Amino acid sequence: MNTELTLYGYWRSSAAYRVRIALNLKGLAYRQEPVHLVKDGGQQHQGAYRELNPQGLVPLLVDGGHAGGEVRIAQSLAILEYLEEAFPVPALLPADTAQRALVRSLALHIACDVHPLNNLRVLQYLKNELGVAEDAKDAWYRHWVGLGLAAVEKGLEAFGGKLSLGSRPGYLEACLIPQVYNARRFGCDLSAYPRILDIAARCEALEAFRNAAPEVQPDAQ
C-alpha cells in the first residue's frame, strides 16, 4: 500500500515515541519532520508549526495519501486510533471487545493520567516559573510515575503473562514502553513492577521498538 505519511515529532517526546512504535508495528513507511521542543524557545511555538497544528504540541501526523485529501491528526492516541482504522492489518488492538476496552483503559491511564503531569512543559513550569528545586522536581516526577505504574502493573494481571495481543505487542505496549523509558531516564526504581519489566524486555528486543527508540532518531542530540 502506497502511503504518504509524515510524522512531526521530537526524538525524546514520549507521545511521538508511541506513534513511531505504532507505525513500525504496522510496517508503514513514513517521513519524519523534527520539531525541537527546546531549541529556539521551542519550535512547537513558532508560527509555521502552529499553522499545521494549532495545539502547538507533538506529535502531528499528516496523511497526504488520504482519498478525501490531506489529513492532519494531533494527539498520539488519536493518531493510533486513526492508524488502526485506516491501516487495519496488522491490528494493534485485540479482536475481543472486552480486551480492547482493557487495553484502551491502561493506555489512557498512561497517556492521560501519568504522562501529562510529567511532560516537558509541566517540568519546565515547575522549575522556571515556580522555582522548584531540581531534587523536588524529580521527586514530583517519581511520585506520579510510581502511582501510575503501580496501577498498570496490577492491570497487567489480566493478560496472564502474555502481551496485549497474546504473542505480539500492540497499542498498549506502544504507550507503555515510552513511559518506562522516561521512568528510567529520571532514575525511578522499577523493581516493584515485574510484569512491566518483563513486557519492556520483550518489546525492546523487537526491531519495531529498537527503530523507534529516541537515541536512534535522526534529530537525536
C-alpha positions in Angstrom: 0.0 0.0 0.0 1.4 3.4 -1.0 1.3 5.8 1.9 2.3 9.4 2.2 2.7 9.7 6.0 4.7 12.4 7.7 5.3 12.5 11.4 6.2 15.8 13.1 7.9 14.9 16.4 10.8 15.2 18.7 13.2 12.4 19.4 12.6 12.4 23.2 8.9 13.1 23.1 7.0 10.1 24.7 4.0 10.9 22.6 5.9 10.9 19.4 7.7 7.7 20.5 4.3 6.0 20.9 3.4 6.8 17.3 6.8 5.7 15.9 6.2 2.3 17.6 2.7 2.0 16.2 3.9 2.9 12.7 6.7 0.4 12.9 4.4 -2.4 14.2 2.1 -1.8 11.2 5.0 -1.8 8.8 4.1 1.7 7.5 6.7 3.9 5.8 6.8 7.5 7.0 8.9 10.6 6.8 10.0 12.4 9.9 10.0 16.2 10.4 11.8 17.2 13.6 10.2 19.8 15.8 12.7 20.7 18.6 10.9 21.3 21.8 13.8 23.2 23.4 15.8 24.9 20.7 14.7 28.4 19.6 12.5 28.7 22.6 10.6 25.6 21.4 9.9 25.2 17.7 6.5 23.9 18.5 5.5 27.5 19.4 6.6 29.0 16.1 4.1 30.3 13.6 4.9 27.8 10.8 4.3 24.8 13.0 1.2 26.4 14.7 -0.3 26.8 11.2 0.0 23.0 10.9 -1.0 22.2 14.5 -2.8 25.0 16.4 -2.3 22.9 19.6 1.4 23.6 19.4 2.3 20.1 20.5 3.9 17.0 19.1 3.3 14.6 17.5 1.4 15.6 14.4 0.7 13.0 11.7 0.0 14.2 8.2 -1.5 11.7 5.8 -1.1 13.1 2.3 -2.5 10.0 0.6 -6.0 10.0 2.1 -8.7 9.7 -0.6 -10.5 12.8 0.8 -7.5 15.0 0.8 -4.7 15.6 3.2 -5.5 14.7 6.8 -3.7 16.2 9.9 -4.1 14.5 13.2 -2.8 15.7 16.5 -2.7 13.8 19.8 -0.9 10.5 20.0 -3.8 8.3 20.9 -6.0 9.8 18.2 -3.2 9.0 15.8 -3.0 5.4 17.0 -6.8 5.1 16.5 -6.5 6.6 13.0 -3.8 4.2 12.1 -5.8 1.3 13.4 -8.8 2.3 11.3 -7.0 3.4 8.1 -4.5 0.6 8.1 -6.2 -2.3 10.0 -3.7 -5.0 9.3 -1.8 -5.9 11.4 -4.1 -4.9 14.2 -2.8 -3.1 17.3 -6.0 -3.9 19.3 -7.4 -7.3 20.3 -10.4 -8.6 18.5 -12.4 -9.2 21.7 -14.5 -6.2 22.7 -13.7 -6.5 26.4 -10.0 -7.0 25.8 -9.9 -3.9 23.6 -11.6 -1.9 26.3 -9.0 -3.1 28.8 -6.1 -2.2 26.5 -7.5 1.3 26.0 -8.1 1.7 29.7 -4.5 1.0 30.6 -3.2 3.0 27.6 -5.4 6.0 28.5 -4.2 5.8 32.1 -0.6 6.1 30.9 -1.2 8.8 28.3 -3.7 10.9 30.1 -3.2 10.4 33.8 0.5 9.7 34.2 2.4 11.4 31.4 0.7 14.8 31.4 1.9 15.5 34.9 5.5 14.9 33.9 5.8 16.1 30.4 8.4 18.8 29.4 6.2 21.9 29.7 5.0 20.9 33.2 8.5 20.2 34.4 9.7 23.5 32.9 7.0 25.4 34.6 7.8 23.8 38.0 11.4 24.8 37.6 11.3 28.1 35.8 8.1 29.7 36.9 7.6 28.2 40.4 11.3 27.9 41.3 11.1 24.3 42.3 14.5 22.9 43.0 15.8 20.0 40.8 15.6 17.4 43.6 12.0 18.4 44.4 11.1 18.4 40.7 12.5 14.9 40.4 10.5 13.8 43.5 7.4 15.2 41.8 8.1 13.1 38.8 8.8 9.9 40.7 5.7 10.3 42.8 3.3 10.4 39.9 5.1 7.8 37.9 5.1 5.4 40.8 1.3 5.8 41.4 0.7 5.3 37.7 2.9 2.3 37.1 1.6 0.6 40.2 -1.9 0.7 38.7 -0.7 -0.5 35.3 1.3 -3.4 37.0 -2.0 -4.5 38.7 -4.0 -4.2 35.4 -1.5 -6.4 33.6 -2.6 -9.4 35.7 -5.5 -9.8 33.2 -3.1 -10.8 30.4 -1.7 -13.8 32.3 1.9 -13.0 31.5 1.3 -12.5 27.8 1.5 -9.4 25.7 -1.7 -7.5 24.9 -2.1 -9.4 21.6 -1.0 -12.7 23.0 2.3 -13.4 21.3 2.8 -9.9 20.0 2.7 -6.3 21.2 0.3 -3.6 20.1 -1.5 -0.4 21.2 -0.8 -0.9 24.9 2.9 -1.6 24.6 3.3 1.4 22.2 2.1 3.5 25.2 3.9 1.6 28.0 7.4 1.4 26.6 7.9 5.2 26.3 6.7 5.6 29.8 9.2 3.0 31.0 12.0 4.8 29.1 11.1 8.1 30.8 11.0 6.5 34.2 14.5 5.0 33.7 15.7 8.4 32.5 14.6 10.0 35.7 16.1 7.3 37.9 12.8 5.7 39.1 13.1 2.4 40.9 11.1 -0.1 38.8 11.8 -3.2 40.8 8.3 -3.3 42.2 6.8 -3.8 38.6 8.0 -7.2 37.4 5.2 -7.5 34.8 6.1 -4.2 33.3 9.8 -5.0 33.3 9.1 -8.3 31.5 7.0 -6.7 28.8 9.6 -4.0 28.4 12.4 -6.5 27.9 10.4 -8.5 25.4 9.4 -5.4 23.4 12.8 -3.7 23.5 14.3 -6.7 21.7 12.0 -6.3 18.7 13.0 -4.3 15.6 9.9 -2.2 15.7 10.8 -0.9 19.1 14.5 -0.6 18.5 13.9 1.5 15.5 11.5 3.8 17.4 13.9 4.4 20.3 14.8 8.0 21.0 18.5 7.6 20.6 18.3 6.3 17.0 16.1 9.1 15.7 17.6 11.5 13.1 17.2 14.5 15.3 18.6 12.9 18.5 21.2 15.1 20.2 
